[in-house]
Amino acid sequence: MDSTAKPTGSLGLVFAFHGVALGLPLLILAIVLGLITPVPMLALVLIAVLAAAYLTFRRYNSVDEVLLDELDVVDADETKHAGAYNLLESLSLSSGVPAPELYLTDEKSVNALAIQQSKDAAAVITAGAVEKLDRLQLEGLLAETIARIASDDARIATVATGMLMPFLQGPGSFLAPFATSILDRVLASDRELVGDIAAVGLTKYPPGLRDALSQADTTTAAGSAAMARLWVVPPAPHTPRYDLDVRLAALNEF
């Protein structure tokens, strides 16, 4: 397996779905108004199309903020969490990507994720990871977030998740089967294993990531279920192609 493989999914499908899902109701409304008001129907249809395009563009520009708000993160303290900061900077230098911002959630399980909208990226780790992992284990977990940023997986996953979230939960969830299918199509099916291999390539110490993952579980509660695919260890109810046991077995081979 190529540890440098990049996601092959196209975000065009995500943008198209978001635009159509928002635009179709607006278009229907424009047609109805065109029938009952003196305003030209063509003008109303054009306004509906432009409104859908604007809302799609606005959502795209804010997907990282939306997801960070959903997680209810706080800024990591540069003094209190100096070890994590130093590891993140070192790993970033090794990978050739700018060091991401570091955030924490108060979740007690061991987990982490990477969020990226364009150039700016963020690494989010749980309070449980900070409290329970030793330095080498934390390095392995952070290396996975850096690996996902370097491979562009973090950006693809962030944009796809953020754009499709309104249709995965809440009032728009009647479209969830379609949104889920698109999300699964856009994200690489072997992304967890590829991320593990790339992370080990950064740390040169497979037991660190292996031991960190062995302490993770699928009960992470921070954020909504729609964000499951973003986590290094996806929590229930999402079931990745390669479960945690398979990933641990693969790391044992290094």
BAFI-3210 file (N, C-alpha, C; in Angstrom, 3 decimals, decimal comma, padded with zeros to 6 digits):
// residues 254
n [1|2|3|4|5|6|7|8|9|10|11|12|13|14|15|16|17|18|19|20|21|22|23|24|25|26|27|28|29|30|31|32|33|34|35|36|37|38|39|40|41|42|43|44|45|46|47|48|49|50|51|52|53|54|55|56|57|58|59|60|61|62|63|64|65|66|67|68|69|70|71|72|73|74|75|76|77|78|79|80|81|82|83|84|85|86|87|88|89|90|91|92|93|94|95|96|97|98|99|100|101|102|103|104|105|106|107|108|109|110|111|112|113|114|115|116|117|118|119|120|121|122|123|124|125|126|127|128|129|130|131|132|133|134|135|136|137|138|139|140|141|142|143|144|145|146|147|148|149|150|151|152|153|154|155|156|157|158|159|160|161|162|163|164|165|166|167|168|169|170|171|172|173|174|175|176|177|178|179|180|181|182|183|184|185|186|187|188|189|190|191|192|193|194|195|196|197|198|199|200|201|202|203|204|205|206|207|208|209|210|211|212|213|214|215|216|217|218|219|220|221|222|223|224|225|226|227|228|229|230|231|232|233|234|235|236|237|238|239|240|241|242|243|244|245|246|247|248|249|250|251|252|253|254]
n.u [000,846|000,551|001,924|001,918|-000,273|-002,908|-006,161|-008,730|-011,236|-013,704|-014,542|-016,394|-018,791|-019,842|-020,246|-022,105|-024,268|-024,926|-025,614|-027,812|-029,579|-030,213|-030,989|-033,173|-035,661|-035,759|-035,976|-038,452|-040,066|-039,582|-040,783|-043,473|-043,976|-043,597|-045,833|-047,927|-047,386|-046,547|-043,883|-041,251|-040,838|-038,398|-036,513|-036,933|-036,214|-033,512|-032,598|-033,046|-031,229|-028,786|-028,877|-028,711|-026,156|-024,636|-025,128|-023,990|-021,299|-020,731|-021,057|-018,965|-016,737|-016,751|-016,551|-014,570|-014,733|-017,344|-017,179|-015,300|-016,698|-018,787|-017,453|-016,831|-014,325|-011,322|-008,609|-005,370|-003,157|-000,135|001,824|000,971|000,472|002,870|004,455|002,885|002,671|005,364|005,860|004,069|005,066|007,592|006,889|005,554|007,602|009,084|007,359|006,973|004,849|003,016|002,821|-000,106|-002,865|-003,451|-005,922|-008,149|-010,533|-012,952|-013,379|-013,092|-012,121|-009,506|-008,424|-008,163|-008,212|-007,957|-008,488|-009,138|-009,553|-008,541|-005,496|-004,926|-004,815|-005,973|-005,219|-006,882|-007,093|-008,152|-008,982|-008,568|-006,537|-004,353|-004,114|-003,770|-001,853|001,607|004,673|005,687|003,486|001,605|002,929|002,723|-000,055|-000,514|001,060|-000,478|-002,515|-001,038|-000,109|-002,482|-003,112|-000,936|-001,353|-003,597|-005,952|-007,217|-008,267|-010,065|-011,819|-012,739|-014,049|-015,972|-017,442|-018,301|-019,832|-021,848|-023,030|-025,497|-027,346|-027,084|-027,995|-030,539|-033,172|-032,742|-032,190|-033,598|-032,429|-030,202|-029,350|-028,475|-026,529|-024,718|-023,852|-022,512|-020,475|-019,049|-018,161|-016,462|-014,394|-011,370|-011,365|-009,453|-008,317|-007,737|-005,790|-003,793|-003,209|-002,190|000,175|001,597|001,908|003,564|005,764|006,627|007,249|008,940|008,618|006,743|005,440|004,535|002,250|000,704|000,286|-001,062|-003,439|-004,443|-005,437|-007,564|-011,103|-014,455|-016,227|-016,157|-017,554|-017,538|-018,636|-020,883|-022,553|-022,310|-019,744|-018,096|-016,263|-014,068|-012,444|-009,410|-009,742|-012,630|-015,694|-018,567|-021,738|-020,464|-018,871|-015,791|-013,985|-011,724|-011,388|-010,461|-008,957|-007,811|-006,161|-004,387|-003,182|-001,872|-000,019|001,515|003,056|005,123]
n.v [-001,205|002,186|004,637|007,291|007,890|009,834|011,298|010,319|011,163|013,435|016,743|018,085|016,741|016,944|019,733|020,071|018,536|019,896|022,416|021,780|020,595|022,773|024,598|023,548|023,693|026,509|027,100|025,991|027,617|030,050|029,593|029,297|031,850|033,277|032,605|033,735|036,371|039,605|039,716|038,898|035,504|034,416|036,132|035,615|032,920|033,122|034,553|032,631|030,625|032,003|032,549|029,976|029,284|031,213|030,556|028,029|028,628|030,267|028,445|026,686|028,308|028,463|025,963|024,832|026,395|025,821|023,090|023,081|024,576|022,812|020,814|022,073|023,177|024,208|026,529|025,109|025,322|026,992|026,746|024,858|022,701|022,277|020,132|018,778|020,805|021,084|018,571|018,626|020,716|019,688|017,392|018,592|019,984|017,802|016,694|018,685|020,456|023,380|024,090|023,096|024,773|024,094|022,436|021,549|019,147|018,410|015,759|012,506|010,138|008,585|010,170|011,861|014,415|015,939|019,102|021,000|023,704|025,276|026,501|026,897|024,888|022,656|020,794|018,609|017,358|015,049|015,547|013,229|011,993|013,642|013,250|010,478|009,361|008,616|010,349|009,281|007,884|009,947|011,401|009,617|009,675|012,388|012,511|011,138|013,003|015,016|013,608|013,233|015,820|016,446|014,687|015,647|014,553|015,505|018,002|017,284|015,623|017,398|019,475|017,974|016,773|019,047|020,395|018,571|018,045|019,404|017,789|015,370|015,276|016,612|018,799|018,370|015,691|013,768|013,452|012,043|009,344|009,776|011,778|010,441|008,408|009,910|011,014|008,717|008,011|010,070|010,062|008,274|004,743|003,334|005,056|005,186|003,150|004,012|006,482|005,625|004,303|006,408|008,062|006,522|006,570|009,140|009,264|007,121|005,150|002,690|001,398|003,556|004,843|002,541|001,780|004,026|003,934|001,561|002,285|003,809|004,177|003,537|005,395|008,118|011,237|013,903|016,436|015,768|012,754|012,884|013,693|011,546|010,301|011,939|011,543|010,047|007,491|006,358|006,958|005,056|005,583|004,996|002,733|001,959|000,832|-000,629|-001,994|-001,241|-003,358|-004,526|-002,473|-002,262|-004,769|-004,488|-002,475|-003,902|-005,383|-003,825]
n.w [000,000|-000,874|001,004|000,478|-000,933|-002,301|-001,648|-003,896|-004,454|-005,771|-004,979|-006,377|-006,695|-004,162|-003,884|-005,941|-005,034|-002,661|-003,707|-005,386|-003,535|-001,934|-003,861|-005,314|-003,756|-003,640|-006,314|-006,954|-005,373|-006,676|-009,152|-008,404|-007,339|-009,636|-011,040|-009,650|-009,198|-010,637|-011,222|-013,435|-014,313|-015,139|-014,000|-011,298|-011,175|-011,830|-009,612|-007,633|-008,392|-008,131|-005,404|-004,278|-005,166|-003,847|-001,119|-001,033|-001,576|000,625|002,718|002,138|002,622|005,368|006,544|008,218|010,555|011,298|011,953|014,039|015,917|016,345|017,674|019,995|020,844|022,624|022,768|022,873|025,638|025,518|027,407|029,378|027,691|026,419|025,603|023,678|021,773|020,984|019,864|017,733|016,158|015,496|014,040|011,948|010,666|009,792|007,949|006,140|006,086|007,112|010,619|012,232|013,926|017,389|019,152|021,870|023,044|025,603|025,798|027,198|026,168|024,179|021,355|018,155|015,600|012,327|010,869|008,017|005,853|003,721|003,243|005,946|008,847|011,458|014,363|016,429|019,635|022,114|025,605|026,983|025,510|026,052|028,811|029,175|027,457|026,886|025,954|023,492|022,536|022,243|020,312|018,150|017,706|017,095|014,840|013,021|012,507|011,268|009,047|007,655|006,980|005,323|003,187|001,998|002,740|005,035|004,249|002,184|003,637|005,595|004,122|002,698|004,801|006,268|004,331|003,772|006,187|006,977|005,767|006,856|009,365|011,569|010,259|007,524|007,270|005,888|003,512|004,106|003,309|000,650|001,011|002,662|000,969|-000,964|000,606|001,357|-001,134|-001,850|000,065|000,553|000,694|002,094|003,878|006,655|007,119|005,346|006,485|008,952|008,155|006,963|009,193|010,827|009,194|009,661|012,413|012,786|014,611|015,155|017,459|019,014|017,813|017,587|020,287|021,171|019,637|020,615|023,026|022,387|021,798|020,605|021,547|021,467|022,061|021,415|019,243|016,467|015,259|012,549|012,100|012,342|010,548|010,505|012,712|014,022|015,073|014,100|015,683|016,884|015,271|012,899|010,738|009,755|006,793|007,480|010,546|013,997|015,067|012,800|011,956|014,115|013,945|011,524|012,175|013,958|012,288|011,476]
ca.u [000,000|001,327|001,640|001,825|-001,470|-003,770|-007,564|-009,087|-012,596|-013,878|-015,464|-017,408|-020,050|-020,321|-020,773|-023,303|-025,364|-025,307|-026,295|-029,114|-030,444|-030,703|-031,551|-034,442|-036,793|-035,787|-036,460|-039,902|-040,658|-039,494|-041,795|-044,778|-044,091|-043,715|-047,199|-048,923|-046,987|-046,170|-042,429|-040,904|-040,398|-036,975|-035,754|-037,054|-035,410|-032,112|-032,334|-032,992|-029,959|-027,701|-028,962|-028,187|-024,707|-024,058|-025,183|-023,003|-019,977|-020,577|-020,860|-017,610|-015,756|-016,830|-016,693|-013,673|-015,298|-018,553|-016,801|-014,660|-017,782|-019,519|-016,636|-016,710|-012,907|-010,653|-007,196|-004,413|-002,310|001,241|002,660|000,452|000,546|004,103|004,913|002,099|003,060|006,694|005,722|003,359|005,984|008,623|006,274|005,244|008,862|009,458|006,442|007,012|003,609|002,978|002,254|-001,512|-003,294|-003,742|-007,125|-008,513|-011,907|-012,959|-013,708|-012,180|-011,532|-008,293|-008,705|-007,695|-008,636|-007,388|-009,469|-008,472|-010,434|-007,667|-004,118|-004,895|-005,269|-006,043|-005,173|-007,714|-006,876|-009,050|-008,361|-008,142|-005,246|-003,337|-003,985|-003,493|-000,772|002,956|005,169|005,794|002,133|001,010|003,602|002,122|-001,407|-000,394|001,630|-001,591|-003,194|-000,140|-000,097|-003,738|-002,992|000,050|-001,887|-004,804|-007,130|-007,906|-009,042|-011,179|-012,771|-013,336|-014,990|-017,097|-018,253|-018,933|-020,845|-022,945|-023,588|-026,913|-028,190|-026,814|-028,669|-031,487|-034,314|-032,386|-031,708|-034,305|-031,489|-029,006|-028,821|-027,752|-025,346|-023,777|-023,291|-021,543|-019,336|-018,271|-017,537|-015,420|-013,278|-010,692|-011,823|-008,339|-007,661|-007,210|-004,537|-002,820|-002,801|-001,329|001,486|002,272|002,267|004,737|006,880|007,087|007,827|009,903|008,425|005,384|004,741|003,906|000,893|-000,027|-000,137|-002,065|-004,688|-004,956|-006,140|-008,730|-012,322|-015,420|-017,268|-015,936|-018,846|-017,389|-019,160|-022,038|-022,268|-021,959|-018,309|-017,385|-015,182|-012,923|-011,595|-008,398|-010,512|-014,028|-016,598|-019,853|-022,148|-019,756|-018,011|-014,844|-013,683|-010,749|-011,660|-009,284|-008,150|-007,038|-005,116|-003,385|-002,449|-000,974|001,081|002,373|003,926|006,267]
ca.v [000,000|003,418|005,525|008,673|008,004|010,969|011,014|010,381|011,651|014,799|017,542|018,639|016,058|017,508|021,068|019,932|018,059|020,982|023,443|021,287|020,390|024,090|025,329|023,017|024,363|027,916|027,144|025,741|028,849|031,069|029,287|029,615|033,313|033,754|032,351|034,490|037,775|040,178|039,667|037,916|034,223|034,235|036,878|034,888|031,702|033,541|034,886|031,363|029,965|032,777|032,380|028,647|029,332|032,019|029,798|026,951|029,240|030,714|027,245|026,194|029,184|028,401|024,583|024,567|027,033|025,065|021,829|023,388|024,956|021,589|020,069|022,886|023,116|025,347|026,615|024,467|026,267|026,774|026,359|023,616|021,643|022,539|018,882|018,540|021,838|020,766|017,399|019,037|021,512|018,791|016,544|019,451|020,203|016,541|016,413|019,780|021,241|024,346|023,562|023,482|025,228|022,965|022,612|020,433|018,949|017,853|014,342|011,724|009,021|008,905|010,332|013,116|014,612|017,089|019,894|021,923|024,215|025,590|026,369|026,828|023,601|022,521|019,464|018,565|016,158|014,978|015,646|011,876|011,719|014,390|012,697|009,039|008,915|009,119|011,214|008,558|007,579|011,200|011,715|008,788|010,155|013,678|012,241|010,769|014,226|015,686|012,803|013,480|017,165|016,377|013,912|016,352|013,851|016,363|019,022|016,619|015,157|018,569|020,144|017,070|016,636|020,319|020,731|017,599|017,903|019,772|016,742|014,142|015,395|017,720|018,832|017,872|014,306|012,873|013,268|011,405|008,230|010,308|012,483|009,429|007,746|010,832|011,120|007,486|008,004|011,093|009,709|007,022|003,664|002,820|006,243|004,941|002,411|004,888|007,460|004,945|004,054|007,701|008,535|005,743|007,075|010,373|009,051|006,013|004,347|002,124|001,128|004,748|004,944|001,312|001,824|005,090|003,430|000,481|002,900|004,517|003,377|004,104|006,106|009,561|011,912|015,286|016,608|014,950|011,500|013,215|013,953|010,325|009,957|012,822|011,099|009,021|006,265|006,764|006,433|004,523|004,367|004,781|001,547|002,109|-000,402|-001,369|-001,692|-000,958|-004,578|-004,681|-001,445|-002,645|-005,912|-003,970|-001,792|-004,922|-005,949|-002,938]
ca.w [000,000|-001,001|002,145|000,018|-001,777|-001,997|-001,901|-005,304|-004,598|-006,261|-004,189|-007,259|-006,400|-002,892|-004,165|-006,768|-004,182|-001,762|-004,478|-005,839|-002,374|-001,522|-004,984|-005,806|-003,090|-004,047|-007,691|-006,903|-004,846|-007,719|-010,167|-007,819|-007,281|-010,998|-011,507|-008,895|-009,089|-011,937|-011,413|-014,466|-013,764|-015,442|-012,993|-010,031|-011,306|-011,758|-008,205|-006,895|-008,730|-007,520|-003,949|-003,965|-005,382|-002,762|000,130|-001,150|-001,445|002,014|003,543|001,873|003,267|006,836|007,017|009,339|011,745|011,660|012,590|015,323|016,829|016,663|018,631|021,211|021,190|023,252|022,375|023,765|026,365|025,055|028,557|029,943|026,686|025,666|024,993|022,463|020,822|020,467|019,003|016,521|015,345|014,979|013,018|010,809|009,964|009,130|006,842|005,188|006,085|008,219|011,856|012,410|015,241|018,271|019,963|022,731|023,480|026,960|025,689|028,029|025,437|023,427|019,938|017,560|014,212|011,635|010,136|007,104|004,810|002,593|003,711|007,399|009,362|012,908|014,955|017,634|020,436|023,263|026,933|027,326|024,884|026,794|030,161|029,235|026,577|027,143|024,875|022,229|022,080|021,785|019,051|017,119|017,420|016,402|013,517|012,130|012,067|010,323|007,823|006,928|006,398|004,245|002,056|001,560|003,243|006,011|003,535|001,508|004,653|006,247|003,212|002,419|006,011|006,580|003,333|003,788|007,532|007,104|005,195|007,600|010,660|011,643|009,332|006,198|007,350|004,966|002,410|004,657|002,499|-000,505|001,502|003,147|-000,205|-001,568|001,519|001,236|-002,445|-001,911|000,940|000,211|001,566|002,901|004,431|007,998|007,008|004,692|007,488|009,933|007,550|006,806|010,534|011,247|008,409|010,281|013,753|012,734|015,817|015,068|018,729|019,573|017,285|017,935|021,687|021,293|019,082|021,465|024,153|021,867|021,694|019,657|022,303|021,404|022,004|020,963|017,902|016,120|014,564|011,169|012,034|012,710|009,622|010,702|013,817|013,754|015,325|013,923|016,707|016,459|014,571|011,644|010,691|008,653|006,063|008,289|011,945|014,807|015,201|011,570|011,958|015,121|013,405|010,501|012,852|014,585|011,261|011,255]
c.u [000,870|000,958|001,550|000,586|-002,335|-005,216|-007,905|-010,475|-012,648|-014,900|-016,541|-018,773|-020,677|-020,953|-022,075|-024,499|-025,866|-026,099|-027,683|-030,080|-031,007|-031,463|-032,911|-035,650|-036,915|-036,337|-037,976|-040,629|-040,660|-040,562|-043,194|-044,989|-044,263|-045,114|-048,224|-048,559|-046,602|-044,662|-042,110|-040,333|-038,909|-036,101|-035,778|-036,217|-033,922|-031,718|-032,200|-031,666|-028,780|-027,696|-028,389|-026,668|-024,026|-024,028|-024,188|-021,597|-019,725|-020,335|-019,443|-016,564|-015,723|-016,853|-015,790|-014,211|-016,535|-018,186|-016,129|-015,704|-018,568|-018,783|-016,506|-015,270|-012,476|-009,208|-006,331|-003,528|-000,848|002,182|002,238|000,610|001,777|004,608|004,202|002,470|004,401|006,642|005,089|004,283|007,062|008,084|005,955|006,499|009,268|008,611|006,448|005,727|003,665|002,321|000,808|-001,752|-003,654|-004,918|-007,391|-010,024|-011,845|-013,346|-012,658|-011,591|-010,299|-008,632|-008,160|-008,271|-007,942|-008,488|-008,716|-009,449|-009,636|-006,223|-004,050|-005,486|-005,267|-005,941|-005,958|-007,444|-007,805|-008,269|-007,858|-006,801|-004,113|-003,065|-003,435|-002,276|000,581|003,450|005,193|004,426|001,432|001,637|002,981|000,739|-001,376|000,174|000,540|-002,335|-002,344|-000,120|-001,347|-003,748|-002,066|-000,494|-003,109|-006,084|-007,923|-008,773|-010,271|-012,247|-013,474|-014,398|-016,208|-018,020|-019,002|-020,038|-022,073|-023,626|-025,059|-027,874|-027,962|-027,530|-029,650|-032,573|-034,005|-032,008|-032,482|-033,453|-030,227|-028,492|-028,012|-026,454|-024,284|-023,097|-022,235|-020,296|-018,444|-017,549|-016,340|-014,183|-012,690|-011,069|-010,720|-007,617|-007,093|-005,862|-003,442|-002,303|-001,886|000,090|002,271|002,727|003,508|005,974|007,449|007,814|008,951|009,792|006,990|004,706|004,051|002,470|000,081|-000,552|-001,161|-003,419|-005,294|-005,693|-007,381|-009,938|-013,293|-016,532|-017,081|-017,255|-018,748|-017,834|-020,325|-021,606|-021,867|-020,460|-017,467|-016,170|-013,941|-011,945|-010,574|-008,998|-011,983|-014,937|-017,862|-020,797|-021,413|-018,850|-017,068|-014,568|-012,717|-010,982|-010,352|-008,382|-007,274|-005,890|-004,018|-002,550|-001,451|000,231|002,025|003,351|005,146|007,397]
c.v [001,239|004,390|006,978|008,895|009,165|010,628|011,205|010,963|013,098|015,530|018,178|018,032|016,612|018,881|020,986|019,502|019,173|022,046|023,027|021,138|021,705|024,790|024,846|023,629|025,840|028,060|026,933|026,989|029,951|030,849|029,642|031,114|033,907|033,596|033,263|035,962|038,293|040,143|038,601|036,638|034,001|034,940|036,155|033,603|032,034|033,881|033,614|030,648|030,682|032,628|031,028|028,618|030,108|031,243|028,643|027,488|029,677|029,528|026,713|027,010|029,049|026,973|024,286|025,172|026,285|023,802|022,064|023,820|023,727|020,763|020,783|022,860|024,359|025,349|025,883|025,539|025,984|026,394|025,006|022,438|021,818|021,286|018,602|019,551|021,502|019,570|017,796|019,831|020,635|017,915|017,353|019,725|018,958|016,271|017,508|020,578|022,235|023,734|024,015|024,081|024,002|023,300|021,357|020,357|018,335|016,374|013,487|010,504|009,505|008,995|011,670|013,217|015,837|017,774|020,902|022,369|024,574|025,411|026,196|025,510|023,619|021,054|019,527|017,265|016,206|015,140|014,286|011,520|012,404|013,729|011,265|008,590|009,444|009,849|010,501|008,202|008,828|011,627|010,904|009,278|011,478|013,492|011,837|012,013|014,975|014,944|013,066|014,875|017,120|015,679|014,564|015,656|014,743|017,400|018,395|016,220|016,318|019,215|019,264|016,952|017,923|020,698|019,828|017,470|018,314|018,709|015,384|014,128|016,557|017,653|018,266|016,415|013,328|012,612|012,526|010,228|008,701|010,991|011,499|008,719|008,620|010,930|009,889|007,400|008,939|010,690|008,362|005,933|003,144|003,941|006,018|004,209|003,263|005,930|006,860|004,763|005,355|008,255|007,823|006,188|008,361|010,125|008,035|005,117|003,809|001,856|002,349|004,883|003,711|001,375|002,935|004,590|002,340|001,023|003,689|003,587|004,084|004,882|007,613|010,289|013,338|015,415|015,670|013,681|011,755|013,431|012,713|010,054|010,817|012,303|010,056|007,644|006,638|006,139|005,846|005,693|004,120|003,570|001,681|000,771|-001,270|-001,012|-001,585|-002,180|-004,797|-003,678|-001,783|-003,814|-005,454|-003,266|-002,765|-005,528|-005,078|-003,251]
c.w [000,000|000,109|001,736|-000,843|-001,320|-002,313|-003,374|-005,526|-005,059|-005,404|-005,057|-007,000|-005,122|-003,131|-004,966|-005,929|-003,271|-002,521|-004,931|-004,666|-001,854|-002,645|-005,448|-005,091|-003,487|-005,468|-007,754|-006,413|-005,908|-008,789|-009,659|-007,777|-008,675|-011,566|-010,841|-008,711|-010,471|-012,208|-012,459|-013,853|-013,998|-014,413|-011,658|-010,052|-011,197|-010,325|-007,378|-007,139|-008,071|-006,007|-003,533|-004,107|-004,253|-001,447|000,118|-000,950|-000,007|002,946|003,370|002,619|004,781|007,381|008,212|010,632|012,236|012,433|013,945|016,348|017,270|017,719|019,967|021,724|021,960|022,772|023,386|024,398|026,030|026,188|029,099|028,985|025,802|024,958|023,685|021,388|020,175|019,511|017,662|015,598|014,721|013,848|011,765|009,989|009,182|007,899|005,785|005,101|007,241|009,447|012,011|013,785|016,080|019,173|020,783|022,890|024,875|026,974|026,413|027,323|024,667|021,944|019,456|016,154|013,645|010,845|009,266|006,024|003,555|003,050|005,222|007,885|010,879|013,288|016,260|018,364|021,649|024,560|027,369|026,730|025,646|028,149|030,178|028,435|027,031|025,888|023,526|021,659|021,541|020,460|017,906|016,717|016,668|014,993|012,532|011,647|011,037|008,990|006,990|006,304|005,190|003,006|001,414|002,016|004,197|005,321|002,865|002,523|005,331|005,368|002,968|003,623|006,324|005,612|003,432|005,147|007,641|006,589|005,856|008,943|010,610|010,595|007,947|006,144|006,470|003,715|002,842|003,824|001,294|-000,072|001,985|001,994|-000,876|-000,708|001,413|-000,112|-002,521|-001,099|000,536|001,208|002,480|003,646|005,819|007,938|006,373|005,683|008,534|009,394|007,402|008,153|011,046|010,467|008,986|011,595|013,764|013,969|015,834|016,412|019,331|019,116|017,665|019,358|021,935|020,797|019,959|022,680|023,712|021,895|020,762|020,358|022,300|021,185|021,475|019,513|017,644|015,403|013,115|010,994|012,263|011,842|009,811|011,749|013,365|013,992|015,234|014,980|016,090|016,203|013,268|011,746|009,505|007,975|006,856|009,753|012,725|014,949|013,977|011,539|012,956|014,625|012,344|011,123|013,535|013,594|011,006|012,235]
res [m|d|s|t|a|k|p|t|g|s|l|g|l|v|f|a|f|h|g|v|a|l|g|l|p|l|l|i|l|a|i|v|l|g|l|i|t|p|v|p|m|l|a|l|v|l|i|a|v|l|a|a|a|y|l|t|f|r|r|y|n|s|v|d|e|v|l|l|d|e|l|d|v|v|d|a|d|e|t|k|h|a|g|a|y|n|l|l|e|s|l|s|l|s|s|g|v|p|a|p|e|l|y|l|t|d|e|k|s|v|n|a|l|a|i|q|q|s|k|d|a|a|a|v|i|t|a|g|a|v|e|k|l|d|r|l|q|l|e|g|l|l|a|e|t|i|a|r|i|a|s|d|d|a|r|i|a|t|v|a|t|g|m|l|m|p|f|l|q|g|p|g|s|f|l|a|p|f|a|t|s|i|l|d|r|v|l|a|s|d|r|e|l|v|g|d|i|a|a|v|g|l|t|k|y|p|p|g|l|r|d|a|l|s|q|a|d|t|t|t|a|a|g|s|a|a|m|a|r|l|w|v|v|p|p|a|p|h|t|p|r|y|d|l|d|v|r|l|a|a|l|n|e|f]
***
